[in-house]
């Protein structure tokens, strides 16, 4: 038997559930091995606002993956499909070409991807084949963690408690091949040559060329695993204290590798629990805090599966769909370009444009500023982030934006509105981060860096920096009135 593993959001050989099972089915006596496939889909990427920085990382990671697969005698085929509608035919055609009886892949939970896979199954069955889907994107499969009445958790803390108890009841997180509740899958063994040559990986795709320095985001699973181990060895103990300070290397910066599947959540949790003395909850404060952040990722993955409307640009709280947001395009543009006159907001937005990434604390600050202070529809911000983030992930981006806008599950209360100057003073007290990304303010004394408009006239006269584009006192009254006007927003 020959099998075809269709790589999607799983660009690795280590702990790849679908690849492991494809190799298992294609090996053994009489087996003709496994062949890898990746489908380049510019139309699909465009429909989903995938960023050029992320696509470039995917292509570079594919190049590394091709080399890793070659050491296992697994060829990698790279084909192009215009969009979701064309992809099923492309996959079925490749399966015919290589003589694969089964196509193996890891599940995706977004609405369009689910429909696409259903059509792939139809095409394969028409030619005597079958699609085998495996769970891979989250450590526990969406739907496995349920409330007492069988529903999905919509608040993080009880979700986390149930997630941890479920994993522990099943035996914890095991290493490669271990029979535990959460299994980390081993790299497939080297197979006999298939006689099939790998395709070239394109260096770029038209329409997806960014100005982000590729050196900021080295490619490949070995780099991602090394970064994970380095973080757990050297910096995780200070994570709880350092994670909110954008000017400090306090976070793992592993999100781009999780987003494209060069690293698995299972391996993150396995190694983090080891670093935490075997505990998934409690223990060393920094380890426990980072594990909790990985479980927020799990939470949003489970929510995306349980509530398909989140894939359709809908608010989790239906009542908030009645809010009439501001359509001030000048304000939106100023926010996108980092020209609002609020230094910490502008620094975060410019960090995104320059590096393809934004510090997590600043994602909350900038998102709340757009949705609450500027009172612009959170979907505008969600789209802008996706179009620039190297770690763009629908479930995480949507969850974060709806949290900030108070339209989502377990969201910040609508009356909670971050004060940018206070956030700045607390998490960037000397303004070093601001000055890195807003060079116009490098000459401003530290006591005025968070609110430059309060500086003496002789300082202001030298600044080439915009005045604040809004009066925050007025904007706060607007958002409070709007949320009160839609009635009860507690229900999801």
MOTA-V319550 format. One record per helix or strand of 2 or more residues. SS is the DSSP state (2 for helix, 1 for strand). FROM is the first residue (numbers start at 1). TO is the last residue. Records with the same first field share a line. If there is no record, write none. Layout:
SS=FROM-TO  FROM-TO
This chain:
1=2-7  33-40  76-80  102-106  130-134  173-176  182-184
2=17-26  42-47  52-70  84-98  111-126  156-169  214-216  221-234  236-242  255-260  265-275  285-306  308-312  318-322  329-337  343-355  360-373  378-388  394-405  420-427  432-437  439-441  446-448  452-454  457-460  472-485
